[in-house]
């Protein structure tokens, strides 16, 4: 049996859905959320509701008795004390910020051993959610957000205390930390958990108010927090002394992601800032700020702040929404039940670069964000490969089931897909997100296969055991669900291609019993589309699936085979993941390799268009 500590589950999604947790872990999470809400009620707040969770804590919303909106942040109680103390440090840093577009600190308090940070609440939606709903934001809105963020950062750069120059660094500027009020077209900057006082100014000079400050050990090692590696620049990632330049990188990454409909900065060499239909002046500024050349980055940042007044007065037309045809088919489905999509993908190992420069270990960082996003996930990948993985993960933020398989060959890429979206209002945004996956895949040059399955986490079956030495025994209520297609399609009306026979996956570790393989092979001969994934942990087995039966005449046999697969579960031995997928071969699409999208700028005179 493999050593559990050595397992690298590359099927594991970016953020674990509560529907994928074991019964015990799900109960702990629900109980913890209920306890937090109960504590807030006892403190006199009302209309308490859960907002979300991060690497270090949980966030809730609520109101004071007189109707003032508040945000409450709880540290995770199971984290080491020095990590829990970061909540108090966040309160300390936020107390130094005074800007109308930064929701302020209300108080920091303790209830028993539990720390609670209470803040004013920004009203609106975070820009990551807006981006998911709308796709790439319009050039007018992008520039408007840029100007407002620029003005906030200018205030932070000029911050003084008791006459001393003490610039503030937010350290984690990204779309989900920006709240957008659509009515007022106003952005507010939230989440100060990575903020610090800058050690250097934007010119690279040490910040110290006397000789002793400059000689102190604090100036020899960074005080910077990590921030989200999808958006921070290389200097912050690599442990440089903190500087307002960090926030320039976060700003540029955020604007680029919002303008391109992505969830990271890594796609900039393929989906370039100059290809996004932005005004040429602004596109060039963004391209420089995102450059790998530090000198160009700083020139771009300086030009941006020196020309905020110019950007503020750029003229746009009334309607500047972007349109784009979907590169691969997507289908609208209809379901009465809510869908919580999870994307499991495999074969990420072949996307890694095989040279020492990119394989270096960044062991000096002891940070939950780093461990979660990077160390065992994307380290060793090139920028475009990281962008591709992030683009695939973004699809899981939509209510979609099915799968995508991309095969790289010398003459281009071949794409098999079955994408069934269950929300018509986000169809355009979803199709643009799918297009980004294709754009990035076309720019990757190597031979191999990448496959991902998208399923509803609420359909996942959970089977638990007391000890790893015991078998997994499913209950009588354990059934693998499937849907019938709208129309019955017999096998000879369309060919299908199965990824059952495409060879052993190097990222999969679970060897299924032979009897189960035999059943899966017979299931494979019935005309259907979908996926099944077995994920075996020491005391917890998950069976993720999505099946749509196309040949209605085979419904009885299909159901029987699924039941026999469940009955064979006790024979599973070992730990790891094994997955199989079947997709319609008739929808295979071919695309030539293409390193970069062509330049596309906003018209110089939009009113003449």
N, C-alpha and C positions, 0 to 999 in steps of 0.2 A: 504493500500500500504506500502511495507517495506520502512524503512528509507534508502535512497540512501547511506548515509555515513556508514551504518552498513553492506552493501553488501560485501560479500567475493566471488568474481567471480573466482572460481577455474578452470573454463574453459579458463580464460584469458591467452594468450600465453606470453612467456618470453619477447619478444620484439614486439611491435605493428608494423605491416606492414602498410605502407602508404595506402594500399588498404583496410584496416580495419578502417581507420579514417573516421569521418564524412566529408561531402563535405567541410564544413567550416574549419575544422582542417587540412584537406589535402591541401587546398588552402593556409592556413597560412604557412604550412611547405614548400610547393613549392615556395611560394613568398619569404620566408626567405632564402632558399637556393639560389634562383636567386639573391637576394640582396647581399648576401655574395660574390657570384661569380662576380657580377658587381663591388663591392668595390675592389676586388683583381685586376680586369682588370684596373680600374682607377689608381691603385698603380703601374701599369706597368708590371704586371705579365701576362703570356700567357699560353695557353693550360690548363686552369683551369678546374678541374673536381672534382666531389663530391666523397669522400672516404667513409665516414660513420659518425655515431653519437654515442655518449656515454651518460652517465647520466648527464654530465655537459656541453657538447658542441658538435659542428660540426667540422668535419675535411675535408679539401680539399687538393688537390695536384695541382702543377703547376710548371712553369719554369720561371726563370729570362730571360731577353732579350738575355743574352749570353748563355742560355741553361743549367743553373744549376738547378737541381731538388730541389724543396722546398715542405714542408708541412706547412699548415696553420690551426691553431686551433682557432675557435671562441667560446666564452662562450655563453650559452643560455641567451638571453636578458631578459627572463621572470623569471630568478632565483633571489633570494635575493642577494643584493650587496655583502655580505660577501662570498657568494658562487662564484659569478663572480670574486671576487678578487683572487680566487684560481688559476686562469690562470696566473696572475702576479707572484704568489708564485711559480708556476711550472717553469716559465721562470727564476726566481731567482735561484732555485735549479739546473736546467739544466746548468746554467752558471758556476756552480762549478765542472761540470763533464768534464773530459778530457780523453777520451779513443777512440781509432780508431773504436771500435765497438759500439759506442754510437753516433748517429747523433746529432750534436751540435746545440746550440742556434744561430740563426742569429740575430733576434731582437724581441723586444716586443713593439708594437705600438698601438696607439688609433686612430680610425677614428670616430670622434664624440664621442658618448657614448660607441661605440663598441671597445672592446679589441681584438687584434689579436696577436697570438703567431706564429712567423715564425721560422721554424727549417730546418735543412738539412734533406734530405730524404734518408731513407734506401731503396735500390733497391732490390726487390724480393717480395715474398708473406709472409704474416704472417703465423706462424706455425699452427694456428687453421685451416686456410684454407687448408694448405698442408695436415694436418691430415684428414680433411673431404674428400679430394680428394683421398688420398692414404690409409687411415685406419691407423693401428698401424705402426709407422715408424720402419725401420730396426734397429737391435741392433747396427750396426756400426754407423748409423747416430745419434742414441740416445746418444751414448757415446761421439761422436764428439761434439754434442751440449752441453753435460754436461761439458766437459773440457773447452770449450770456455766460457760458462756462469760462470764456477768456476773462471776462470782467470779475468773476468770482476768484479765479486763480491770481489775478493781479492783486486783489485784496490780500490773499494769503501770502503772496510774495513780499508785500510791503508791511506785513504785520510787525508791530512794535509793542514792547511791554516796558513800562516805566522808562521810556525814552531809549530803550535798547532795541536794536534791530534783531527780531526773532521770527524769520519766515516760517510759515507752517507748510507741511507737506501732507496732503490727504492720503496718498499712497495706494489708493484702490479705486481709481476712477474707471467706471465701466457702466454699460447701459442699465444694469439692474440697480445701481446705486444713484440713479438719476430719476427723479419723479417728474413727470410731464403733466402739466395742467393744460388740457387741450383747449379749453375755453379762453383762458388768459394767454395761451402760448408762452408759458413760463416754466422754466426748469429749476428744480431744487436739488442740491447735492446732499446725500445722506450717507450714513454708515462710516463713522470715523474710527473704526477699530484698527486701522493700519496707519493712522496719522502719527506724525512725530514733528519735533522742531528740526528744521533743516540744519545740517552740519556744514554745508557749503552753499554759497549763493550761485546764481545761474552763470556767473563768470568763472566758477571754479575756485573762488577764494574761500578760505576757512571763515566761518562766522564765529567770532569770539569778541567779548567785550573787554577783555584784558589779556595780558600775557599768560596768566595762569590758565585761562580757558584754552588757549591755543596749545599749551604744553600738556594738557590733561590727556589721560588715556582714552577719554571719550572721543577724541578727535582721531584716534588711530584705528578704531573699529566702528563699523556701521551701527547706527541705531535703527536702521530702516526695518519696517515690517515687510513681509513679502507681497501682499496683495494678490490679485487673481492673475495667474501666469498667462491666461488667455489675452490679457490686455497690458500688462506691465512691460516696460522695455528691458533690454539686456542688462543695463547698468544696475537696475534695481534687482533683477533676478540673480545677478552675479555678485551681489554683496558690496556694491560701491557705497561710499559715504552718501548720506541722504541729501537730496537737493531738490529745489523746485522743478528741475528738469525731469524728475520722475513723473510729476503730474502732467507735464507737457506730453510725455509718451502715452500716458493713460488717456489724455484728451484726444490725441491723434488717433489712437486705436479705437476709441469709442465712436468718434465721428465716422471713421472708415467703416466700422462694423454696421452702424446704423444706415449709412449710405449704400452699403452693398447687400444688406439683408443677411449678414453673417453673425456669428456669436464669438468671434475672435479676430485677432489682427493678422494671423499667419498667411492669409490668402493674398496679401498685397502684391506679390510678384506675378500673380496670374490674373486675378480680378483687380487690376491696378486702380489707384485713385483717379487716374486720367481716363478710365473707361466707364465711369459711373454717371456721366451726364451732369457733372457739377460745373459751375462757372470755372473757366480756365485758371483764373487767378487763385481761387480757393483750392482747386485740384492740385496745382503745382505746390502750394504751401503744404498741403497734406502729404503729397509724395515726398517732399523733402523731410518733413517731420518723421515720416515712417522709414526713411532711408537707413540702410545698414551703416552708412558713413556718419559717425558721430558729428563731424564738422557740419555736414548738411542738415542733420537733425537740429542742431542749435541755430543755424542760419534760418531754417524754416520756422522754428519757435520764435526767434526774435522778430522775424518779419510778420508773423501772425499777430503778436502782441502790439507791434508798432503800427499795424494797419487795421485794427479792430474797427476804427471809424469808417474805413473804406468798405469793409465787409458789411457793416451795419446799413449802408446805403445802396447795396446792390439791388437791382430791380428785377422782379420776377413776374411772370404772367399769372393770371388767375388760376389756370389749370395746368399744373406741370407734373401730373401723375405719370409714372412710367408703366409701359405695357410691354409684355414679353410672352411669346408663345412657349408652351411647355415642351421640353425636348424629349421627354418620355411620357407615356400615357399615365394619367391618374384617373381614378374612378370615384364617384360619390356613392357612398353606402348609406344605409338607413338602419338605425338601431334604436330601440327604446331604452337600452341600458347605457349608462355613461361609460366612456372608454378612457382608461389611463394607460397611454402607450409607453412601452419600454422598448428600446432598441438594444438588441444583443448582436454584437458583431464579432467576427473572428478573422484570423489570418492578418492580424496587424503586424506580426513579426516580420513579414516580408517587406513592409513599408519602412522598416528601420534602415538607416544608413550604416554601412559596414566599415567605418573608419574610426580611429581612436579619438579624433577631435570631438566627434559627436557622442562618443560612448563614455566620456568622462563622468565620474560620479561627483555629484554636488553634495557631498556628505556633510558639509558644514552647516547646512540649513536644517533646523529642527522645528518644523512648522507643519501644522496639520493641513494647511492649504497645499503645500508643496507635495506632501505625501499623497494627498487625495488626487491631485490633478496631473502630477508630472513624473515623479520618480519611477513608478512602476507602470506608467501609462503611455507617455509620449517621448520619454527621454530616448535619444538616439534617432529620432525622426527628423527629416528636413522640414523646413517651414511649410512647404506645399502639402506634404504628407500630414502634418499636424492640422492644417486647415481642412483637408479632406475628412479626417476623422471627426473634427468638430462639426463639419457640415452634415455628416451622417447623423451625429448625435442630435443635432438641431431638429431633424425630422421627427425625432421622438417627442418633441414638445407639442406636436399636433396629435389630434385623435385619429390615428391611422394604424391600419394593420396590413400585413403582407411582408414583402421583402424585396431586396435589391441585390443582384450579383453583378459585379463588374470584373471582366476578364481582360487583362492587358496583353496585347499581342504586338508584334513589330509594326503592323499596319494601322494600329489604333486601338480603340477599346470597344468591347462588346458588352452590352447591358441587357440583362434579363430583369424584369420587374413585375411586381404585382402590388400596386399601391392603392389601397381603398380608404378614402378619407371620409370621416363621419361628421363633417361640419362645413356646409357650403359657404359660410361667410368668410372662411379663411382660405378658400381654394386658390385664389390668385397668389397670396403670400406663400402658401405651401408649394405651389408649382415653381415659384421663383427660388425657393429654398432647394428644391430638387435640381433645378438648373445649375445652381452653384455647385452641387455635388458633381455634376457632369463636367462643368468647366474645369474644376480642380482635378478630376480624374484624368482628363485629356492632357493635362500638363505633366503628369507623372509618367516617367519612362522606365519601365521594367516589366518583366513578364511574371504573371501570377494571377491569383484570384482573390477577391475580397467579397465576402458575403455578409449580409446583415438581415436579421429577422425582426419584424415589428409585431408585437402581440399586445393584447389587453392584459395588463397585470392582474386585473380582477378575475380573470379566468385561470390564473395559475393554481395548480393543485399543490398542496403542501402535505407531506408525509413525514412524520417525525418518529425518532426512536430514542430510547434512553441512553444507550451506549453505542459507540461506533462498531462494536463487535456484533451487534444484533442486526437482523435484516430489517429493511423498511417494509412495513406491512400496511397497505392501503385499506381504508375503511370501505364498507359497502356503498357509501355515498360518493365514492371517488369515481368520477366519470370524465373523460376527455371530451369537451364540447366540440361541435362542428356546425356549420351553417350549410344550407342548400343555396346554390346559385339561383338567380331569378329565372333562368332558363336552363333546361337540361341539355348538356352537350355530351354526345357519345364520343368515345375515344378516337374514332376514325375521322372526326370532323376537324380536329386540330392536333398538331403534335405538341408534346410537352417535353420539357427538359428537366431532369431531376439532378439536384446536387447531392443526391445520395451516392452516386457512383464516381464522384470526382476526386477520389483519393482521400487518404487519411489527413486530417487537418492537424498541423503541428501545434496549434494552440489549444487543441482539445486533449484532455487527459483521461477522460472516463471511457473505459472499454465496456460496452454493453454486453450482456450475456448473449450467446449465440441464438437462443430461442427468441429473444426480442429482435435481433437483427433479421431473423427469418420472417417474423411478423411484419416488420417495417418494410421489407422487400416486397411482400405480398400487398401491403397497403399502397406501396409505390406504383403498383400496376393498375390501381383504380384511378380513373381520371379525376384529379382534384388539384387544388393549389393550396399551399400553406406551409407550416413548419411545426416541428416539435423539438424541444430542447430539454434534455435531462441535466439537472445541476445537483450534484451530490456533495453535500457538506458533511462534517462528522456526525451530526445528529439530525440533519434536516435535508430532505430531498424535495426539490421543486421540479414540477413538470410544467413548462411553459408551452403553450401551443396556440396556433391559429389554423383552422382548417375550413376550407370551403369546398364542398363536394359538387363537382360539375356533372357527373353522370348519376342522375337521380335513380336510375334503375339498380344501381349498386348500393343503395342506401343501407339495406339490411346487412350486407357483408361488411361494409365500411364500419358501421357501428360495432359489429361483432369483433372485428380486428382491433379496434380501439379498446374494447373491453378486455380482450386477451392480452394486450400490451400492459394494461394496468395490473392484470393478474400476475404478470411476469416480473413485476417490480421487485418482489422480495429476492430475486436472484441477482440483483445489481450488487456488485462489489467494487470497492475502491472509491476514490474521490475524484472530482473534476467535472468536466462538462462535455457533453456530446450532443450534437444537433444535426437535424436533417431538414431539407427544404425542397419543395417542388414548385416550379414556376412555369408559366406558359411560354413555350419555346417560340410560338408564332409572333411574340411581341419583341423579340431580340432586336436591338438597335445598334448600329455601328457608327462610331464617330472617329474621325481622324485625330491624330495627336495635334494639340495646339498649345503652344507654350504660354500665350498671353492673349487677353481680349484686346480688340482694337480700341484706339482712343475715341472717346465720345464726350463732347463738352456741351454745356448748356448754351443756347444761342446768345450771341452778344447783344442782340436787340430782341428780347422775347416778345415785345409788343408788336413786332413786325411779322411774327410767325402766324 
